Amino acid sequence: MTEPLQPKRIEGLDFARALAMFGMLIVNFKIIMGATGNGPDWIIWFTGLFEGRASATFVTLAGIGVALMTRKARNGGELSYIKENRVKLWKRCAFLFILGLLLYVADWTGDILHYYGVYMLIGSFLIVASTKLMIILSSLFLITSQVLQVTMNYLKGWHPEQPFMEYLDFWTIEGFIRNLLFNGYHPVFPWICFFLLGMLLGRLDLSKKAVRNKMLFISVVLLVTVEVLSKVLIRLSLSVLDVNSAEFLFQTGPIPPNILYILSNSASAIIVIVASIYIAEKFAGQWLIKSLVQTGQLTLTHYVSHVFIGVGILTLLNRLENQTLAFSVLFTLLFFVASIFFSVLWSIKFKRGPIEWIMRKMTN
């Protein structure tokens, strides 16, 4: 069935990218500064809201972007056009994968870009796949992931004294594959589910309010249901499991990314995306909204800049250890505001951000 054409760019998606970037900055700078848990309860709660959810929203948006980019190929069905789109995606996969590994070499061990490259590679083979097949594949990825988490050692490769901070054998073949597919920060099993979810959402007519309202209703119900179910299952299982085991299986945090985590964070990602579309439409033309939309269009540039410029500033200030959450959040806000102003000024003369421009030149 031919998909409905969306006549213009949906700025709410760029707005959502800006919000997701802010959430990732909150989480990343908090970890970099060693500020996790170092503050009053309300700041711990606030910063904890973004853990896993901001990145999940980012990956979902990436999937939507691929679906929108390949819409004509799907509707037309011409093999030559499908192949052209696929080759373009492969080039972007390689660009993001290599860029991510370069960031890793630069001591950014929390990189997500090289994972992105693999998500996109898998997605490139599914641009004309049926919705039914996409759902089946997502389910298989998710179930397989949960089985692996239960049957294999999820801590393997991580430093025993610094779990989920330092991966010891990343640069070996076995360690790299294990990190990429199983127990890295954003492993393909099951993080690819967010990307495939985005590809499915991108096939919908997001310009229609009826479609968005249905998405929002289902997502809110799913989010509440899963979060309640998580707490109930943890409490009930304590009669036969210790706290760590119960949380390992039934929590909705990102480590490990179990079934309940994927469901809860898929729902919250859709809520953020739909809300962003509404906000961008309602307040279209207002300076702040327009500025955040422009910021969302440069997220790849800002991601790279927060590694080099953000961490560089913190290094110069000697603020990379034992910092407070208050300082971490303040620094994040200042860096985000600076990113907004850069985006506004850059957009006056240029259509794309510097890293986005390089990627386009190298992959188109």
C-alpha positions in Angstrom: 0.0 0.0 0.0 1.3 3.4 -0.9 2.2 5.6 2.1 0.8 9.1 2.4 3.2 11.8 1.3 4.1 14.4 3.9 4.4 17.7 2.0 7.0 19.4 4.2 9.6 18.8 6.8 8.1 18.0 10.2 9.9 20.5 12.4 8.7 18.8 15.5 11.1 16.0 14.8 14.0 18.4 14.9 12.6 19.9 18.1 12.5 16.4 19.6 16.1 15.9 18.5 17.1 19.0 20.4 15.3 17.8 23.6 16.9 14.3 23.2 20.3 15.9 22.8 19.8 17.9 26.0 18.9 14.7 27.8 22.0 13.0 26.5 24.2 15.9 27.7 22.7 15.7 31.1 23.5 12.0 31.4 26.9 12.2 29.7 28.3 15.2 31.6 27.0 13.7 34.9 29.0 10.5 34.2 32.1 12.3 32.9 32.3 14.5 36.0 31.7 11.6 38.4 28.6 13.4 39.7 26.2 10.4 39.8 24.3 10.4 43.0 26.2 13.4 44.4 23.4 15.8 45.2 19.9 16.2 46.8 17.2 13.7 46.0 15.3 15.9 43.6 18.3 16.4 41.4 19.2 12.7 41.5 15.6 12.1 40.4 15.6 14.7 37.7 18.9 13.6 36.1 17.8 10.0 36.4 14.8 10.7 34.2 17.1 11.0 31.1 19.1 7.8 31.7 18.4 5.5 28.7 15.4 7.5 27.6 17.2 10.3 25.9 19.3 7.9 23.8 16.3 5.7 23.1 14.5 8.8 21.7 17.5 9.7 19.6 17.7 6.2 18.1 14.0 6.2 17.4 14.3 9.6 15.6 17.1 8.2 13.5 14.8 5.3 12.4 12.1 7.9 11.5 14.7 9.8 9.5 15.6 6.7 7.5 12.0 5.9 6.8 11.3 9.5 5.6 14.5 9.5 3.5 13.5 6.2 1.7 9.8 7.0 1.4 9.9 7.5 -2.4 11.8 4.3 -2.9 9.2 2.4 -0.9 6.2 4.0 -2.7 7.8 3.7 -6.2 9.0 0.2 -5.8 11.7 0.6 -8.5 14.6 -1.7 -7.9 17.2 0.9 -9.1 15.9 3.6 -6.8 15.7 1.2 -3.8 19.3 0.2 -4.5 20.4 3.8 -4.8 18.9 4.6 -1.4 20.4 1.5 0.1 23.9 2.4 -1.2 23.5 5.9 0.2 22.6 4.4 3.6 25.6 2.1 3.5 27.9 5.1 3.0 26.3 6.8 6.0 26.7 3.7 8.0 30.4 3.6 7.3 30.8 7.3 8.0 29.0 7.1 11.4 30.8 3.8 12.3 34.2 5.2 11.6 33.5 8.5 13.3 32.3 6.7 16.4 35.4 4.6 16.6 37.5 7.7 16.2 35.7 9.2 19.1 36.4 6.0 21.0 40.1 6.3 20.2 39.9 9.8 21.6 38.8 8.2 24.9 35.1 8.7 24.4 34.1 5.2 25.5 30.4 6.1 25.7 30.1 6.6 22.0 26.8 5.8 20.3 27.7 6.6 16.7 29.4 3.3 15.8 26.3 1.5 17.1 24.2 3.9 14.9 26.1 2.7 11.9 25.2 -0.9 12.6 21.5 -0.1 13.3 21.4 1.8 9.9 23.1 -1.1 8.1 20.4 -3.5 9.4 17.7 -1.0 8.6 19.0 -0.5 5.0 17.9 -4.1 4.2 14.4 -3.4 5.6 13.4 -0.2 3.8 10.8 -2.0 1.7 10.0 -4.8 4.3 6.4 -5.2 5.4 5.2 -3.8 8.7 4.5 -7.4 9.8 8.0 -8.5 9.1 9.5 -5.5 10.9 7.4 -6.3 14.0 8.4 -10.0 13.9 12.1 -9.1 13.6 11.9 -6.6 16.4 10.3 -9.2 18.6 13.0 -11.7 17.8 15.7 -9.2 18.5 14.1 -8.4 21.9 13.4 -12.0 22.9 16.9 -13.1 21.9 18.4 -10.3 23.9 16.5 -11.2 27.0 17.6 -14.9 26.6 21.3 -13.8 26.2 21.1 -11.6 29.3 19.8 -14.5 31.4 22.1 -17.2 30.0 25.4 -15.3 29.6 27.6 -13.2 31.8 26.5 -9.6 31.3 29.5 -8.2 33.1 32.0 -10.0 30.9 34.5 -7.5 29.5 33.8 -4.8 32.0 36.4 -3.8 34.6 35.5 -5.7 37.8 36.1 -2.6 40.0 34.5 -0.2 37.5 31.6 -2.0 36.0 30.0 -0.1 33.1 32.8 2.5 33.2 35.7 0.7 31.5 35.6 -2.1 28.9 38.8 -4.0 29.1 38.9 -5.9 25.8 37.1 -3.6 23.5 39.9 -3.6 20.9 39.9 -7.4 20.5 37.7 -9.2 18.0 35.8 -11.1 20.7 35.5 -8.1 23.0 34.4 -5.7 20.2 31.7 -8.1 18.9 30.5 -8.8 22.5 30.3 -5.1 23.3 28.6 -4.3 20.0 26.0 -7.0 20.1 25.5 -7.9 23.7 26.6 -5.8 26.6 28.0 -2.4 25.4 26.2 0.8 26.3 23.9 0.5 23.3 24.1 -3.1 22.0 22.4 -4.2 18.8 20.5 -6.8 20.9 18.1 -5.1 21.7 18.7 -1.4 20.8 18.0 -2.1 17.2 14.4 -2.3 18.3 14.3 1.5 18.8 15.6 2.1 15.3 13.1 -0.3 13.8 10.3 1.3 15.8 11.3 4.6 14.3 11.3 3.1 10.8 7.7 2.0 11.4 6.6 5.4 12.9 8.2 7.1 9.8 5.7 5.2 7.6 2.8 6.9 9.4 1.3 10.2 8.4 2.7 12.2 11.3 1.2 15.4 10.0 -2.3 14.1 10.9 -3.5 14.8 14.5 -5.7 11.7 14.6 -2.6 9.5 14.0 -0.6 11.4 16.6 -3.4 11.3 19.2 -3.7 7.5 18.8 0.1 7.1 19.1 0.1 9.3 22.2 -2.8 7.5 23.9 -1.3 4.0 23.3 2.1 5.2 24.5 0.9 6.7 27.7 -1.1 3.6 28.6 1.9 1.4 27.7 4.3 3.5 29.7 2.1 3.5 32.9 1.3 -0.2 32.5 5.0 -1.3 32.1 6.3 1.0 34.9 3.6 -0.4 37.3 4.3 -4.0 36.2 8.0 -3.5 36.7 7.5 -2.4 40.4 5.0 -5.2 41.0 7.3 -7.9 39.5 10.3 -6.7 41.5 8.4 -6.8 44.7 6.8 -10.2 44.1 10.1 -11.7 43.0 11.9 -10.7 46.2 10.5 -13.8 47.8 12.7 -16.0 45.6 15.4 -13.5 44.3 17.8 -11.1 45.8 17.3 -7.4 45.0 20.0 -7.2 42.3 18.6 -10.2 40.5 15.0 -8.9 40.7 16.1 -5.5 39.3 18.3 -7.2 36.6 15.2 -8.9 35.3 12.4 -6.4 35.8 13.7 -2.8 36.1 13.2 -0.3 33.4 16.6 1.3 33.5 19.1 0.9 30.6 21.5 -1.6 32.2 20.6 -4.2 31.3 18.2 -3.3 28.5 15.6 -6.0 29.2 12.2 -6.4 27.7 10.5 -4.0 30.2 13.1 -1.4 29.5 12.6 -1.5 25.8 8.8 -1.3 26.1 8.9 1.6 28.6 11.4 3.6 26.7 9.7 3.0 23.4 6.6 4.5 24.9 8.4 7.5 26.4 10.2 8.1 23.1 6.9 8.3 21.2 5.4 10.6 23.9 8.4 13.0 23.5 8.2 12.9 19.7 4.5 13.4 19.5 4.5 16.2 22.1 7.4 17.9 20.3 5.4 17.9 17.0 2.5 19.5 18.8 4.6 22.1 20.5 6.5 23.0 17.3 3.2 23.4 15.4 1.4 25.4 18.1 4.3 27.8 18.7 5.8 27.8 15.1 7.6 31.0 14.4 8.5 31.8 18.0 12.2 32.5 18.4 12.8 29.8 21.1 11.0 27.1 19.1 12.7 28.0 15.9 16.1 28.1 17.6 15.6 24.6 19.1 14.5 23.3 15.7 17.7 24.6 14.2 19.6 23.0 17.1 18.0 19.7 16.4 19.1 19.9 12.8 22.8 20.1 14.0 22.7 17.3 16.6 25.5 15.3 15.0 27.8 18.4 15.1 26.8 19.0 18.7 27.3 15.4 19.7 30.9 15.6 18.4 31.4 19.0 19.9 30.3 17.9 23.4 33.1 15.3 23.3 35.9 17.6 22.3 34.8 21.1 23.4 32.6 20.2 26.4 35.0 17.6 27.8 38.0 19.8 26.8 36.6 22.7 28.9 36.0 20.4 31.9 39.6 19.1 31.6 40.9 22.7 31.6 38.8 23.5 34.7 39.9 20.2 36.4 36.3 19.2 36.8 36.4 15.6 35.7 36.1 13.9 39.1 34.0 14.1 42.2 31.7 16.9 41.0 28.3 17.7 42.3 25.1 17.1 40.3 24.3 20.8 40.7 27.5 21.8 38.9 26.9 19.1 36.3 23.4 20.3 35.5 24.6 23.9 35.4 27.4 23.1 33.0 25.0 21.1 30.8 22.6 24.1 30.7 25.3 26.5 29.7 26.7 24.2 27.1 23.2 23.6 25.7 22.5 27.3 25.5 25.8 27.8 23.7 24.9 25.1 21.3 21.6 26.9 20.6 23.3 30.2 19.9 25.8 28.5 17.6 23.0 26.7 15.7 21.1 30.0 15.2 24.2 31.9 14.0 25.4 29.0 11.8 21.9 28.6 10.2 22.0 32.2 9.0 24.5 31.3 6.3 24.5 27.5 6.1 21.8 24.9 5.6 23.6 22.1 7.4 25.9 21.8 10.4 29.7 21.3 9.7 29.7 17.5 10.5 26.4 17.0 8.7 27.8 18.8 5.7 30.9 16.6 5.7 28.7 13.5 5.9 26.5 14.6 3.0 29.6 15.4 0.9 31.2 12.0 1.6 28.0 9.9 1.2 25.8 11.5 -1.5 
